Amino acid sequence: MIFQDLTGKKVVDNRGEVVGKLTDIFNDERTMEPQWGVVTHGTLKSHHRVVPMSQVYESGADGSDHLVINMDKDVVRHAPELAGHDAVTPELERMLLDYYGSSV
């Protein structure tokens, strides 16, 4: 899977409910593997929630052009938020690991 091709796609949760749109991907600086994705949602005010890319996969079974995140929509919508489109700082990464658990 080419991860950069995933930006701009709709993201749904594991129940099929729309979460938002994948707008950015941050790679691990050591391995260059995709580590965090930014899911943007909201109509009046955009929120940029950071999610582990290890929990995101393409939905190919029904030919849909969207991504599925292996968690509930509310988990994503309450996740730590990225201010604008800044980088994932070490402080934010600690918050993300505390929120999602260190296994992501």
Secondary structure, DSSP 8 states (H G I E B T S, - for coil): --GGGGTT-EEE-TTS-EEEEEEEEEE-TTT--EEEEEEEE-SSS-EEEEEEGGGEEE--TT---EEEESS-HHHHHTS-B-STT----HHHHHHHHHHH-TT-
